[in-house]
Amino acid sequence: MLANDGPRPSEEHRGYELLYAAGERSWYIKADAEAPRSTQSYRSAFTARRAIDAMLDAPAVPAGKNGKKEKKQRA
């Protein structure tokens, strides 16, 4: 293990928890205390925060009648 790879405190960003995994040198996201950590890892807390912002700020795609994304109709 590297000398600067010690434990780091978790952080909170927009309702999500950011966890550092020492040994992996990666950050993970958790939606809440009972949720599993994300499968996607991030090299820094900054990039993990940016990923949360992208998830929350992306416009929602409306679902169709059968629960699938609707395709645009051609004119």
VMD Tcl script that builds the backbone (N, CA, C; Angstrom):
set m [mol new atoms 225]
animate dup $m
set s [atomselect $m all]
$s set {name element resname resid chain x y z} {
  {N N MET 1 A 0.854 -1.176 0.000}
  {CA C MET 1 A 0.000 0.000 0.000}
  {C C MET 1 A 0.894 1.232 0.000}
  {N N LEU 2 A 0.465 2.237 -0.741}
  {CA C LEU 2 A 1.221 3.475 -0.815}
  {C C LEU 2 A 1.052 4.283 0.462}
  {N N ALA 3 A 2.043 5.104 0.775}
  {CA C ALA 3 A 2.009 5.889 2.005}
  {C C ALA 3 A 0.824 6.861 2.037}
  {N N ASN 4 A 0.446 7.427 0.904}
  {CA C ASN 4 A -0.649 8.403 0.882}
  {C C ASN 4 A -1.997 7.766 0.574}
  {N N ASP 5 A -2.105 6.470 0.701}
  {CA C ASP 5 A -3.340 5.762 0.392}
  {C C ASP 5 A -4.069 5.310 1.651}
  {N N GLY 6 A -4.012 6.110 2.679}
  {CA C GLY 6 A -4.682 5.769 3.924}
  {C C GLY 6 A -6.171 6.042 3.856}
  {N N PRO 7 A -6.866 5.711 4.928}
  {CA C PRO 7 A -8.308 5.939 4.963}
  {C C PRO 7 A -8.635 7.431 4.816}
  {N N ARG 8 A -9.747 7.698 4.191}
  {CA C ARG 8 A -10.228 9.070 4.025}
  {C C ARG 8 A -11.677 9.094 4.449}
  {N N PRO 9 A -12.107 10.215 5.024}
  {CA C PRO 9 A -13.511 10.283 5.459}
  {C C PRO 9 A -14.457 10.295 4.260}
  {N N SER 10 A -15.634 9.714 4.452}
  {CA C SER 10 A -16.631 9.760 3.398}
  {C C SER 10 A -17.157 11.195 3.297}
  {N N GLU 11 A -17.734 11.514 2.156}
  {CA C GLU 11 A -18.275 12.838 1.912}
  {C C GLU 11 A -19.723 12.701 1.482}
  {N N GLU 12 A -20.469 13.796 1.576}
  {CA C GLU 12 A -21.854 13.822 1.124}
  {C C GLU 12 A -21.971 14.883 0.041}
  {N N HIS 13 A -22.674 14.541 -1.043}
  {CA C HIS 13 A -22.890 15.502 -2.126}
  {C C HIS 13 A -24.284 15.283 -2.705}
  {N N ARG 14 A -25.140 16.273 -2.535}
  {CA C ARG 14 A -26.499 16.262 -3.083}
  {C C ARG 14 A -27.285 15.010 -2.699}
  {N N GLY 15 A -27.106 14.576 -1.459}
  {CA C GLY 15 A -27.852 13.430 -0.949}
  {C C GLY 15 A -27.192 12.083 -1.178}
  {N N TYR 16 A -26.067 12.046 -1.853}
  {CA C TYR 16 A -25.326 10.810 -2.104}
  {C C TYR 16 A -24.081 10.787 -1.227}
  {N N GLU 17 A -23.642 9.593 -0.884}
  {CA C GLU 17 A -22.427 9.435 -0.089}
  {C C GLU 17 A -21.280 9.019 -1.008}
  {N N LEU 18 A -20.132 9.643 -0.812}
  {CA C LEU 18 A -18.921 9.293 -1.552}
  {C C LEU 18 A -18.014 8.525 -0.607}
  {N N LEU 19 A -17.601 7.335 -1.024}
  {CA C LEU 19 A -16.756 6.476 -0.193}
  {C C LEU 19 A -15.410 6.253 -0.869}
  {N N TYR 20 A -14.338 6.317 -0.097}
  {CA C TYR 20 A -13.004 6.045 -0.628}
  {C C TYR 20 A -12.605 4.625 -0.260}
  {N N ALA 21 A -12.117 3.881 -1.241}
  {CA C ALA 21 A -11.656 2.513 -1.002}
  {C C ALA 21 A -10.131 2.517 -1.021}
  {N N ALA 22 A -9.530 2.496 0.170}
  {CA C ALA 22 A -8.071 2.440 0.263}
  {C C ALA 22 A -7.601 1.116 -0.333}
  {N N GLY 23 A -6.462 1.114 -0.936}
  {CA C GLY 23 A -5.970 -0.084 -1.603}
  {C C GLY 23 A -6.358 -0.088 -3.074}
  {N N GLU 24 A -7.574 0.351 -3.357}
  {CA C GLU 24 A -8.020 0.484 -4.747}
  {C C GLU 24 A -7.729 1.882 -5.276}
  {N N ARG 25 A -7.553 2.817 -4.348}
  {CA C ARG 25 A -7.345 4.233 -4.681}
  {C C ARG 25 A -8.476 4.753 -5.557}
  {N N SER 26 A -9.712 4.413 -5.182}
  {CA C SER 26 A -10.890 4.788 -5.960}
  {C C SER 26 A -11.999 5.296 -5.047}
  {N N TRP 27 A -12.862 6.122 -5.622}
  {CA C TRP 27 A -14.038 6.630 -4.943}
  {C C TRP 27 A -15.271 5.951 -5.527}
  {N N TYR 28 A -16.264 5.695 -4.674}
  {CA C TYR 28 A -17.516 5.075 -5.080}
  {C C TYR 28 A -18.680 5.918 -4.570}
  {N N ILE 29 A -19.840 5.728 -5.184}
  {CA C ILE 29 A -21.047 6.463 -4.824}
  {C C ILE 29 A -22.046 5.494 -4.189}
  {N N LYS 30 A -22.749 5.978 -3.147}
  {CA C LYS 30 A -23.860 5.237 -2.544}
  {C C LYS 30 A -25.058 6.167 -2.484}
  {N N ALA 31 A -26.231 5.654 -2.885}
  {CA C ALA 31 A -27.445 6.464 -2.865}
  {C C ALA 31 A -27.921 6.716 -1.429}
  {N N ASP 32 A -27.791 5.721 -0.562}
  {CA C ASP 32 A -28.156 5.865 0.847}
  {C C ASP 32 A -27.428 4.800 1.663}
  {N N ALA 33 A -27.670 4.791 2.955}
  {CA C ALA 33 A -26.925 3.891 3.845}
  {C C ALA 33 A -27.162 2.414 3.537}
  {N N GLU 34 A -28.375 2.045 3.075}
  {CA C GLU 34 A -28.695 0.645 2.808}
  {C C GLU 34 A -28.316 0.214 1.389}
  {N N ALA 35 A -28.069 1.149 0.512}
  {CA C ALA 35 A -27.780 0.825 -0.898}
  {C C ALA 35 A -26.350 0.301 -1.048}
  {N N PRO 36 A -26.145 -0.587 -2.004}
  {CA C PRO 36 A -24.776 -1.033 -2.277}
  {C C PRO 36 A -24.002 0.095 -2.958}
  {N N ARG 37 A -22.695 0.044 -2.867}
  {CA C ARG 37 A -21.901 1.082 -3.529}
  {C C ARG 37 A -21.956 0.869 -5.036}
  {N N SER 38 A -21.689 1.915 -5.769}
  {CA C SER 38 A -21.752 1.846 -7.228}
  {C C SER 38 A -20.713 0.872 -7.760}
  {N N THR 39 A -20.989 0.317 -8.924}
  {CA C THR 39 A -20.004 -0.545 -9.578}
  {C C THR 39 A -18.967 0.304 -10.305}
  {N N GLN 40 A -19.368 1.522 -10.662}
  {CA C GLN 40 A -18.460 2.464 -11.320}
  {C C GLN 40 A -17.569 3.098 -10.252}
  {N N SER 41 A -16.266 3.163 -10.507}
  {CA C SER 41 A -15.357 3.817 -9.577}
  {C C SER 41 A -14.832 5.099 -10.214}
  {N N TYR 42 A -14.358 5.994 -9.372}
  {CA C TYR 42 A -13.864 7.297 -9.814}
  {C C TYR 42 A -12.490 7.550 -9.215}
  {N N ARG 43 A -11.623 8.202 -9.963}
  {CA C ARG 43 A -10.246 8.441 -9.524}
  {C C ARG 43 A -10.141 9.530 -8.461}
  {N N SER 44 A -11.163 10.376 -8.329}
  {CA C SER 44 A -11.124 11.428 -7.323}
  {C C SER 44 A -12.535 11.723 -6.834}
  {N N ALA 45 A -12.619 12.379 -5.689}
  {CA C ALA 45 A -13.928 12.785 -5.171}
  {C C ALA 45 A -14.548 13.809 -6.112}
  {N N PHE 46 A -13.729 14.628 -6.748}
  {CA C PHE 46 A -14.223 15.620 -7.698}
  {C C PHE 46 A -14.973 14.957 -8.852}
  {N N THR 47 A -14.385 13.917 -9.458}
  {CA C THR 47 A -15.049 13.255 -10.582}
  {C C THR 47 A -16.299 12.499 -10.120}
  {N N ALA 48 A -16.301 11.996 -8.912}
  {CA C ALA 48 A -17.499 11.337 -8.376}
  {C C ALA 48 A -18.611 12.369 -8.184}
  {N N ARG 49 A -18.279 13.557 -7.670}
  {CA C ARG 49 A -19.274 14.617 -7.531}
  {C C ARG 49 A -19.822 15.039 -8.893}
  {N N ARG 50 A -18.962 15.125 -9.899}
  {CA C ARG 50 A -19.405 15.481 -11.254}
  {C C ARG 50 A -20.365 14.423 -11.807}
  {N N ALA 51 A -20.108 13.152 -11.518}
  {CA C ALA 51 A -20.992 12.076 -11.970}
  {C C ALA 51 A -22.366 12.198 -11.306}
  {N N ILE 52 A -22.401 12.521 -10.037}
  {CA C ILE 52 A -23.667 12.726 -9.334}
  {C C ILE 52 A -24.409 13.904 -9.956}
  {N N ASP 53 A -23.709 14.996 -10.205}
  {CA C ASP 53 A -24.337 16.160 -10.831}
  {C C ASP 53 A -24.924 15.793 -12.190}
  {N N ALA 54 A -24.192 15.023 -12.978}
  {CA C ALA 54 A -24.670 14.624 -14.303}
  {C C ALA 54 A -25.918 13.755 -14.197}
  {N N MET 55 A -25.949 12.838 -13.232}
  {CA C MET 55 A -27.120 11.979 -13.041}
  {C C MET 55 A -28.346 12.799 -12.654}
  {N N LEU 56 A -28.152 13.726 -11.724}
  {CA C LEU 56 A -29.287 14.477 -11.200}
  {C C LEU 56 A -29.736 15.598 -12.126}
  {N N ASP 57 A -28.838 16.146 -12.917}
  {CA C ASP 57 A -29.186 17.279 -13.773}
  {C C ASP 57 A -29.609 16.876 -15.176}
  {N N ALA 58 A -29.439 15.609 -15.537}
  {CA C ALA 58 A -29.843 15.150 -16.872}
  {C C ALA 58 A -31.361 15.168 -16.972}
  {N N PRO 59 A -31.887 15.624 -18.110}
  {CA C PRO 59 A -33.353 15.622 -18.256}
  {C C PRO 59 A -33.877 14.190 -18.303}
  {N N ALA 60 A -34.996 13.986 -17.674}
  {CA C ALA 60 A -35.610 12.658 -17.651}
  {C C ALA 60 A -36.239 12.369 -19.004}
  {N N VAL 61 A -36.108 11.141 -19.462}
  {CA C VAL 61 A -36.719 10.707 -20.714}
  {C C VAL 61 A -38.080 10.126 -20.372}
  {N N PRO 62 A -39.158 10.673 -20.966}
  {CA C PRO 62 A -40.492 10.149 -20.626}
  {C C PRO 62 A -40.657 8.702 -21.085}
  {N N ALA 63 A -41.325 7.920 -20.275}
  {CA C ALA 63 A -41.571 6.517 -20.609}
  {C C ALA 63 A -42.857 6.409 -21.416}
  {N N GLY 64 A -42.895 5.445 -22.301}
  {CA C GLY 64 A -44.092 5.194 -23.116}
  {C C GLY 64 A -45.120 4.402 -22.337}
  {N N LYS 65 A -46.157 3.968 -23.013}
  {CA C LYS 65 A -47.242 3.216 -22.371}
  {C C LYS 65 A -46.772 1.876 -21.822}
  {N N ASN 66 A -45.778 1.266 -22.493}
  {CA C ASN 66 A -45.297 -0.041 -22.038}
  {C C ASN 66 A -44.045 0.081 -21.172}
  {N N GLY 67 A -43.698 1.299 -20.751}
  {CA C GLY 67 A -42.565 1.497 -19.859}
  {C C GLY 67 A -41.252 1.700 -20.573}
  {N N LYS 68 A -41.253 1.648 -21.911}
  {CA C LYS 68 A -40.030 1.860 -22.679}
  {C C LYS 68 A -39.954 3.303 -23.139}
  {N N LYS 69 A -38.752 3.750 -23.455}
  {CA C LYS 69 A -38.574 5.104 -23.967}
  {C C LYS 69 A -39.319 5.243 -25.283}
  {N N GLU 70 A -40.005 6.375 -25.447}
  {CA C GLU 70 A -40.739 6.615 -26.685}
  {C C GLU 70 A -39.807 7.111 -27.766}
  {N N LYS 71 A -40.072 6.684 -28.992}
  {CA C LYS 71 A -39.322 7.187 -30.135}
  {C C LYS 71 A -40.061 8.383 -30.703}
  {N N LYS 72 A -39.309 9.318 -31.252}
  {CA C LYS 72 A -39.926 10.498 -31.849}
  {C C LYS 72 A -40.657 10.101 -33.122}
  {N N GLN 73 A -41.816 10.684 -33.313}
  {CA C GLN 73 A -42.621 10.462 -34.518}
  {C C GLN 73 A -42.061 11.314 -35.660}
  {N N ARG 74 A -42.007 10.734 -36.831}
  {CA C ARG 74 A -41.598 11.511 -38.008}
  {C C ARG 74 A -42.794 12.300 -38.518}
  {N N ALA 75 A -42.528 13.521 -38.969}
  {CA C ALA 75 A -43.619 14.379 -39.474}
  {C C ALA 75 A -44.030 14.021 -40.877}
}
mol reanalyze $m
mol bondsrecalc $m
mol representation Tube
mol addrep $m
